[in-house]
């Protein structure tokens, strides 16, 4: 196993790694719509929240030398299914023609009152 440090500057007291590489796969922990350097939650609309969470995901992918088109599956959490459409717009812009598997899960409120959290699995080999 290899633990990935994306160089986030904000102190995160959570007992987990941003990502772990194991047997050719990258497992990215949930990336909230929070600035990982300042720990300030996104203050914009749902699309801004989606962009922030995706930017955090991208930083983790880059730290693992992984491209977006290597992402196999994402799980997106949001406190309301009403946000599905705007999240989908930003998600499609982020991935372009690549279409990894995905589930969008409506949840109770997310940590720090974020509106989006995204976790991912990517294939590093093959």
The 8 nearest C-alpha neighbors of each residue, nearest first, counted from 0:
[[1, 21, 20, 2, 19, 22, 23, 3],
 [0, 2, 20, 19, 3, 21, 18, 25],
 [1, 3, 19, 18, 20, 16, 4, 0],
 [4, 2, 18, 19, 63, 5, 17, 1],
 [3, 5, 6, 17, 2, 62, 18, 16],
 [6, 4, 62, 59, 7, 58, 3, 17],
 [7, 5, 4, 8, 62, 36, 58, 59],
 [6, 8, 36, 35, 5, 9, 4, 10],
 [9, 7, 36, 6, 10, 35, 37, 38],
 [10, 8, 36, 37, 35, 38, 7, 11],
 [11, 9, 12, 8, 38, 36, 7, 35],
 [10, 12, 13, 9, 38, 14, 35, 7],
 [11, 13, 10, 14, 15, 9, 16, 38],
 [14, 12, 11, 15, 16, 10, 17, 28],
 [13, 15, 12, 16, 11, 17, 28, 10],
 [16, 14, 13, 17, 28, 18, 12, 11],
 [15, 17, 18, 2, 19, 3, 28, 14],
 [18, 16, 28, 27, 3, 4, 15, 59],
 [19, 17, 27, 3, 16, 26, 28, 2],
 [18, 20, 2, 26, 1, 25, 3, 21],
 [21, 19, 25, 1, 24, 0, 26, 2],
 [20, 22, 0, 24, 23, 19, 25, 1],
 [23, 21, 24, 20, 0, 25, 123, 124],
 [22, 24, 123, 124, 21, 122, 20, 25],
 [25, 23, 122, 21, 123, 20, 22, 121],
 [26, 24, 20, 121, 120, 19, 122, 27],
 [25, 27, 120, 19, 18, 119, 20, 24],
 [28, 26, 18, 119, 118, 17, 120, 25],
 [29, 27, 118, 17, 18, 30, 26, 16],
 [28, 30, 118, 117, 116, 31, 27, 119],
 [31, 29, 117, 116, 52, 55, 56, 118],
 [30, 32, 116, 52, 33, 115, 29, 113],
 [31, 33, 52, 51, 48, 115, 113, 41],
 [34, 32, 40, 41, 31, 39, 35, 38],
 [33, 35, 38, 39, 36, 37, 40, 32],
 [36, 34, 38, 7, 9, 37, 33, 8],
 [35, 37, 9, 8, 7, 34, 38, 10],
 [36, 38, 9, 39, 34, 35, 8, 33],
 [39, 37, 34, 35, 9, 36, 33, 40],
 [38, 40, 37, 34, 33, 41, 35, 36],
 [41, 39, 33, 34, 32, 42, 113, 38],
 [40, 42, 33, 43, 32, 48, 39, 34],
 [41, 43, 40, 44, 48, 47, 39, 113],
 [44, 42, 47, 41, 48, 45, 46, 40],
 [43, 45, 47, 46, 48, 42, 41, 114],
 [44, 46, 48, 47, 49, 114, 85, 43],
 [47, 45, 49, 48, 44, 85, 86, 50],
 [46, 48, 50, 43, 44, 49, 45, 51],
 [47, 49, 45, 32, 51, 46, 50, 41],
 [48, 50, 46, 52, 47, 51, 86, 115],
 [49, 51, 47, 53, 48, 52, 54, 46],
 [52, 50, 32, 54, 48, 53, 49, 47],
 [51, 53, 32, 55, 31, 49, 54, 30],
 [52, 54, 56, 50, 55, 51, 57, 49],
 [55, 53, 57, 51, 56, 52, 50, 58],
 [54, 56, 52, 58, 53, 57, 30, 51],
 [57, 55, 53, 59, 54, 58, 30, 60],
 [58, 56, 54, 60, 55, 59, 53, 61],
 [59, 57, 55, 61, 56, 60, 62, 5],
 [58, 60, 62, 5, 56, 57, 61, 63],
 [61, 59, 65, 57, 63, 58, 62, 56],
 [62, 60, 64, 58, 63, 59, 65, 57],
 [61, 63, 59, 5, 60, 64, 58, 3],
 [62, 64, 60, 61, 65, 3, 59, 25],
 [65, 63, 61, 62, 60, 66, 123, 59],
 [64, 66, 60, 63, 61, 123, 69, 67],
 [67, 65, 68, 69, 60, 64, 61, 70],
 [66, 68, 69, 70, 94, 65, 60, 57],
 [67, 69, 66, 70, 97, 94, 99, 71],
 [70, 68, 67, 121, 66, 122, 71, 65],
 [71, 69, 121, 68, 67, 120, 72, 99],
 [72, 70, 99, 121, 120, 100, 69, 122],
 [71, 73, 100, 99, 120, 101, 119, 70],
 [74, 72, 119, 101, 118, 100, 75, 120],
 [73, 75, 102, 118, 101, 117, 103, 119],
 [74, 76, 117, 103, 116, 104, 102, 73],
 [77, 75, 104, 116, 115, 103, 105, 117],
 [76, 78, 115, 105, 114, 79, 106, 104],
 [77, 79, 106, 105, 108, 107, 114, 109],
 [80, 78, 81, 105, 77, 82, 106, 83],
 [79, 81, 82, 83, 105, 78, 77, 104],
 [82, 80, 79, 83, 84, 85, 78, 105],
 [83, 81, 80, 84, 85, 79, 86, 45],
 [84, 82, 86, 80, 81, 85, 87, 103],
 [83, 85, 87, 86, 82, 88, 81, 80],
 [86, 84, 88, 87, 46, 82, 83, 89],
 [87, 85, 83, 89, 88, 84, 49, 90],
 [86, 88, 90, 84, 85, 89, 83, 91],
 [89, 87, 85, 91, 86, 90, 92, 84],
 [90, 88, 92, 86, 91, 87, 93, 50],
 [89, 91, 87, 93, 92, 88, 86, 94],
 [92, 90, 88, 94, 93, 89, 95, 87],
 [91, 93, 89, 95, 90, 94, 88, 87],
 [94, 92, 90, 91, 95, 89, 53, 50],
 [93, 95, 91, 97, 92, 90, 96, 67],
 [96, 94, 92, 97, 91, 93, 98, 90],
 [95, 97, 94, 98, 91, 68, 92, 93],
 [96, 98, 94, 95, 68, 99, 67, 91],
 [99, 97, 96, 100, 94, 95, 91, 68],
 [100, 98, 71, 72, 70, 101, 97, 73],
 [99, 101, 72, 71, 73, 98, 102, 74],
 [102, 100, 73, 72, 74, 99, 103, 75],
 [101, 103, 74, 75, 104, 73, 100, 72],
 [104, 102, 75, 76, 74, 105, 101, 83],
 [103, 105, 76, 75, 106, 102, 77, 74],
 [106, 104, 77, 78, 79, 80, 76, 103],
 [107, 105, 78, 77, 104, 108, 76, 79],
 [106, 108, 78, 109, 105, 77, 79, 76],
 [109, 107, 78, 112, 106, 110, 113, 114],
 [108, 110, 112, 113, 107, 111, 114, 78],
 [109, 111, 112, 113, 108, 31, 114, 116],
 [110, 112, 113, 109, 40, 33, 108, 39],
 [113, 111, 110, 109, 108, 114, 40, 41],
 [114, 112, 111, 109, 32, 115, 110, 40],
 [113, 115, 77, 48, 78, 112, 45, 109],
 [116, 114, 77, 32, 76, 113, 49, 31],
 [117, 115, 31, 76, 30, 29, 75, 52],
 [118, 116, 75, 29, 30, 74, 76, 52],
 [117, 119, 29, 28, 74, 27, 73, 30],
 [120, 118, 73, 27, 72, 26, 74, 121],
 [119, 121, 26, 72, 25, 71, 70, 27],
 [122, 120, 70, 25, 71, 69, 24, 123],
 [121, 123, 24, 69, 124, 23, 25, 70],
 [122, 124, 23, 24, 121, 65, 25, 69],
 [125, 123, 23, 122, 24, 69, 22, 121],
 [124, 123, 122, 23, 69, 24, 121, 22]]
